[in-house]
Amino acid sequence: MCGMPQQPPVRSTPQRLPRPDASMSLITNVMDHSLDEGYAEAAARKQVDGGGGMPKTLRAKLGLAGGLVLAALVVTVGAAQARVEAPVVAKEREELIDRIDRETEAADKLEDGIDALRADVSARQREALRRSGQSERTDLVGVLAGAVAVHGPGVKLVVNDAKDTSAGGDGDARSTTGFSDTGRVRDRDMQRVVNGLWESGAEAISINGQRLTALSAIRAAGDAILVDNRPLVPPYTVFAVGNGQQLSSRFQNSSDGLYLHALQESYDIRTALSVEDDLRLPAAPSVIVRTAQPITKAAPEKGTS
């Protein structure tokens, strides 16, 4: 019995399973091709031409090594030179400070000698005027001019910068509002204080031991206050001889006293006013008149009818 020819069994082709990351094709592509093709081609060309990586030839290697040695040498020499010059600079600075101290000490000695000579001249003048019967008038002129030391009742006013005040910058006195944007005392503040005390009845005034006269000037040099070109440092202590209670009351009620109070309230400038029984004010360092001349009976007055 002939049977039907048997067909070979059909083998089924196994199905390929999908990749687990098939749903993340974009991320997979980025990871598989992290370097752009253009960059890859450029790197390959550079490697073929011998321009990539470290120098290949001995000459190039020696040149690189020489450059590194030169750079290290420059840095080393610079550091050594700075180390050698540092003591020299420090020594020069110390010598300059010592020179300034010596000159300052010499100037102070000369100033003391001038004060001693001036006191001797004033004493001799007073003695001569006493013998001529004009002593009282001369003493009055000397007091008003600031040429002689005085004492008497009055007020003591201390004006100081605000606490934790930094350096002010350009030293401008006050803004257009009349006050400052900092807590520093300025020259115009002290000008107003002095003018207010004069107006309130003071007969003699000094600031930090500097006697004021009709020729005195209160100016600023940066953040420093100068009285007759002598720098002062805060706190500024003002002595004013006069009727103590009356002087204090008038000054506090004056426009200048209110100005000082506004500085205290708005900018924390510290002030302290007290009435004193006896204040001692020194004579002015120098009272020199170069232009004005006294009118005597022998000399006719000019410019008058």
C-alpha positions in Angstrom: 0.0 0.0 0.0 1.4 3.0 -1.1 1.2 5.7 1.2 1.3 9.4 0.6 4.7 10.9 0.6 5.4 12.5 3.9 6.0 16.2 4.1 9.0 17.3 6.1 7.9 19.0 9.2 7.6 22.7 9.0 9.8 24.4 11.5 8.4 27.6 12.9 10.7 30.6 12.9 11.2 31.8 16.5 9.8 35.3 17.0 12.3 38.0 18.2 11.4 39.4 21.5 11.4 43.2 21.7 14.2 45.0 23.5 13.4 45.9 27.1 14.4 49.5 26.3 12.4 49.7 23.0 10.1 52.2 24.5 13.1 54.5 25.3 14.5 54.7 21.8 15.5 58.4 22.1 17.5 57.8 25.2 19.1 54.7 23.8 20.1 56.6 20.7 21.7 59.3 22.7 23.6 56.8 24.8 24.8 54.8 21.8 25.9 57.9 19.9 27.1 60.2 22.7 29.7 61.8 20.4 28.4 63.8 17.4 29.6 62.3 14.1 31.2 65.6 13.0 33.3 65.6 16.2 34.2 62.0 15.7 35.4 62.6 12.1 37.4 65.7 13.2 39.1 63.7 16.0 39.9 60.9 13.6 41.5 63.3 11.0 43.5 65.0 13.7 44.8 61.7 14.9 45.8 60.6 11.4 47.6 64.0 10.8 49.5 63.6 14.1 48.1 66.8 15.6 46.2 65.3 18.5 47.3 64.1 21.9 50.7 64.6 23.3 53.7 65.6 21.1 55.0 62.7 19.1 58.4 63.9 18.1 61.4 64.3 20.4 61.7 68.0 19.4 58.2 68.7 20.3 58.5 67.0 23.7 61.7 68.9 24.5 60.0 72.1 23.6 57.1 71.4 25.9 59.4 70.4 28.7 61.4 73.6 28.2 58.3 75.8 28.3 57.2 74.2 31.6 60.7 74.6 33.1 60.8 78.2 32.0 57.4 78.9 33.6 58.4 77.3 36.8 61.6 79.2 36.8 59.8 82.6 36.4 57.4 81.7 39.3 60.2 80.6 41.5 62.3 83.8 40.8 59.4 86.0 41.4 58.6 84.4 44.7 62.2 84.6 45.8 62.5 88.2 44.8 59.3 89.1 46.7 60.6 87.3 49.7 63.9 89.2 49.6 62.3 92.6 49.0 59.7 92.2 51.8 62.2 92.9 54.7 63.5 95.9 52.8 60.0 97.4 52.3 59.2 96.8 56.0 62.5 98.4 57.0 61.8 101.5 54.9 58.3 101.8 56.3 59.7 101.6 59.9 62.3 104.2 59.1 59.6 106.5 57.6 57.5 106.1 60.7 60.5 106.9 63.0 61.3 110.0 60.9 57.7 111.2 61.2 57.8 110.6 65.0 61.0 112.5 65.3 59.8 115.4 63.2 56.5 115.5 65.2 58.4 115.6 68.4 60.7 118.4 67.2 57.7 120.4 66.1 56.0 119.9 69.5 59.2 121.1 71.2 59.3 124.2 69.0 55.6 124.9 69.6 56.3 124.6 73.4 59.1 127.1 73.0 56.9 129.5 71.1 54.2 129.3 73.8 56.8 130.0 76.5 58.2 133.0 74.6 54.7 134.3 73.9 53.8 133.9 77.6 56.9 135.8 78.6 56.2 138.6 76.1 52.6 138.9 77.3 53.7 139.1 80.9 56.2 141.8 80.1 53.5 143.7 78.2 51.0 143.5 81.1 53.7 144.7 83.5 54.6 147.7 81.2 50.9 148.6 80.8 50.3 148.3 84.5 53.0 150.8 85.2 51.4 153.1 82.6 47.9 152.8 84.1 46.4 151.0 81.1 46.4 147.5 82.5 42.6 147.0 82.9 41.9 148.0 79.3 44.7 145.8 78.0 43.4 142.8 79.9 39.9 143.3 78.5 41.3 143.5 74.9 43.4 140.4 75.5 40.4 138.5 76.8 38.2 139.5 73.9 40.9 138.8 71.4 41.8 135.5 72.9 45.4 136.5 73.5 45.3 135.7 77.2 44.1 132.6 79.2 40.8 133.0 81.0 38.7 131.2 83.5 35.1 131.5 84.8 31.7 129.9 84.8 30.1 128.6 81.6 29.0 125.5 79.8 30.7 122.3 78.7 29.4 120.8 75.4 30.7 117.4 74.2 29.8 116.4 70.6 30.7 113.0 69.4 30.2 110.7 66.4 27.5 108.0 66.5 28.6 104.6 67.7 30.1 102.2 65.2 30.4 105.0 62.6 32.5 104.1 59.6 34.8 106.6 57.7 32.6 109.0 55.8 34.2 109.1 52.3 34.5 112.5 50.7 34.1 114.7 53.8 31.1 116.7 52.5 29.6 118.6 55.3 25.9 118.2 55.0 23.4 117.4 52.3 20.8 119.8 50.9 18.4 118.9 53.7 20.9 120.4 56.2 21.8 117.0 57.8 24.1 114.1 57.0 23.5 110.6 55.7 26.1 109.3 58.2 26.6 109.6 61.9 29.9 111.6 61.7 30.2 115.1 63.0 31.2 117.5 60.2 33.0 120.9 60.2 29.8 122.8 59.5 28.2 121.2 62.6 30.9 122.6 64.8 30.6 125.9 63.0 27.0 126.1 63.9 27.7 125.0 67.5 30.3 127.8 68.0 28.2 130.5 66.3 25.2 129.5 68.4 27.3 129.8 71.6 28.6 133.2 70.6 25.1 134.3 69.8 23.9 133.0 73.1 26.3 135.1 75.1 29.6 133.2 75.3 32.6 135.4 76.0 35.4 132.9 75.3 35.3 129.5 73.5 37.7 126.6 73.0 37.4 123.3 71.2 39.6 120.4 72.5 41.9 123.0 74.1 42.2 125.2 71.0 41.1 128.8 71.8 39.0 130.5 69.2 39.5 134.1 68.2 37.9 136.4 65.6 40.4 135.0 63.1 39.8 131.4 63.8 38.6 129.1 61.0 36.9 125.7 61.3 37.4 123.7 58.2 37.4 120.1 56.9 40.2 118.0 55.4 38.6 114.8 54.3 37.0 113.4 57.5 39.1 115.5 59.9 38.0 118.7 61.4 40.6 121.5 61.5 40.6 124.4 63.9 43.2 127.0 62.8 44.8 124.3 60.6 45.2 121.9 63.6 43.4 118.5 63.2 41.0 117.5 66.0 39.7 114.0 66.8 36.3 113.2 68.4 34.9 113.6 70.9 34.8 117.4 70.4 34.8 119.1 73.8 33.7 122.8 73.7 34.2 125.1 76.6 32.3 128.4 76.6 32.8 130.9 79.4 29.7 133.0 80.3 26.6 133.0 82.5 26.2 129.2 82.7 22.5 128.8 83.2 21.5 131.6 80.9 24.0 130.5 78.2 22.8 126.9 78.4 19.1 127.9 78.1 19.6 130.3 75.3 21.7 127.9 73.3 19.3 125.0 73.6 16.4 127.2 72.4 18.3 128.7 69.5 18.2 127.5 66.0 21.7 126.1 66.3 20.8 124.2 69.4 17.7 122.7 67.8 19.9 121.8 64.8 22.2 119.9 67.1 19.2 118.2 68.8 18.0 117.1 65.3 21.3 115.5 64.6 21.1 113.6 67.8 17.6 112.4 67.1 18.0 111.5 63.5 21.6 110.4 63.2 22.5 109.2 66.7 25.2 111.9 67.1 26.0 112.0 70.8 25.9 115.3 72.7 26.2 116.2 76.4 25.7 119.7 77.7 26.4 120.7 81.3 26.8 123.9 83.3 30.2 124.3 85.0 31.3 126.6 87.8 34.8 127.2 86.6 36.3 126.6 83.2 39.9 127.3 82.2 40.6 128.2 78.6 44.2 128.7 77.3 45.3 131.6 75.2 45.3 131.3 71.4 48.5 130.0 70.0 49.0 133.1 67.9 47.1 136.3 67.3 48.6 138.0 64.2 47.0 140.9 62.4 48.7 141.7 59.1 46.4 144.3 57.5 44.3 146.1 60.1 45.8 149.0 61.9 44.5 150.9 65.0 43.2 154.4 64.5 45.1 156.9 66.7 44.3 160.5 67.4 47.3 161.6 65.5 46.3 159.8 62.4 43.2 161.3 60.6 40.5 158.8 59.8 40.2 158.0 56.1 36.9 157.3 54.4 34.9 159.2 56.9 33.4 162.7 56.6 
